[in-house]
């Protein structure tokens, strides 16, 4: 059985090129400080420029932000 990776499909639906960095903002409030990017098989984030990229799946709060993005409660802010 082949697993299909949905991250590139989600990126396409959100009109975000794979590899492009972006920020997220809740519908009410300021922009989250972390940067995000879709890669071929994951969604990664880093808290600031000096940090390494990590998978959102490694951090429960980041996964909640990602799920809010899918529900429409968070919007993409282009860098």
C-alpha positions as CSV (number, residue, x, y, z in Angstrom):
1,X,0.0,0.0,0.0
2,X,1.4,3.4,-1.0
3,X,0.9,6.3,1.3
4,X,0.2,9.6,-0.4
5,X,1.9,12.7,1.2
6,X,-0.7,15.4,1.5
7,X,1.7,18.3,2.4
8,X,2.4,19.3,-1.3
9,X,-1.3,19.1,-2.0
10,X,-2.2,21.3,1.0
11,X,0.6,23.7,0.0
12,X,-0.9,23.9,-3.5
13,X,-4.5,24.5,-2.2
14,X,-3.1,27.3,0.0
15,X,-1.2,28.8,-3.0
16,X,2.1,28.4,-1.1
17,X,5.1,27.1,-3.2
18,X,6.9,24.2,-1.6
19,X,10.0,25.5,0.1
20,X,8.8,29.1,0.4
21,X,8.9,30.5,3.9
22,X,5.8,32.2,5.4
23,X,4.3,33.2,8.6
24,X,0.8,32.5,10.1
25,X,-1.6,34.9,11.7
26,X,-4.8,34.2,13.6
27,X,-7.9,35.9,12.3
28,X,-7.8,38.1,15.4
29,X,-4.4,39.1,16.7
30,X,-0.8,39.6,15.6
31,X,1.4,37.4,13.5
32,X,2.9,34.3,15.1
33,X,6.7,34.8,15.5
34,X,7.6,31.5,14.0
35,X,8.4,30.9,10.3
36,X,6.9,28.0,8.4
37,X,7.6,26.2,5.1
38,X,6.2,23.2,3.3
39,X,8.8,20.7,2.1
40,X,8.2,17.6,0.0
41,X,7.1,15.4,2.9
42,X,6.4,17.7,5.9
43,X,5.5,21.1,7.2
44,X,8.4,22.7,9.2
45,X,8.7,25.6,11.5
46,X,11.4,27.5,13.3
47,X,10.8,30.0,16.2
48,X,13.3,32.5,14.8
49,X,16.0,33.0,12.1
50,X,18.7,31.6,14.4
51,X,17.0,28.3,15.0
52,X,16.9,25.0,13.0
53,X,13.8,23.9,11.2
54,X,11.7,21.2,13.0
55,X,8.6,19.3,12.0
56,X,5.3,20.7,13.3
57,X,4.4,17.1,14.2
58,X,7.2,17.2,16.9
59,X,5.4,20.1,18.8
60,X,1.8,19.9,19.9
61,X,1.2,23.7,19.8
62,X,2.6,23.9,16.3
63,X,0.3,21.0,15.2
64,X,-2.7,22.9,16.7
65,X,-1.7,26.0,14.7
66,X,-1.5,23.9,11.6
67,X,-4.9,22.4,12.2
68,X,-6.3,25.9,12.7
69,X,-4.8,26.8,9.3
70,X,-6.7,23.9,7.7
71,X,-10.0,24.9,9.4
72,X,-9.6,28.5,8.3
73,X,-8.9,30.1,11.7
74,X,-5.4,31.1,10.8
75,X,-4.2,32.9,7.6
76,X,-0.9,32.9,5.7
77,X,1.2,36.0,5.7
78,X,3.7,36.2,2.9
79,X,7.3,37.1,3.9
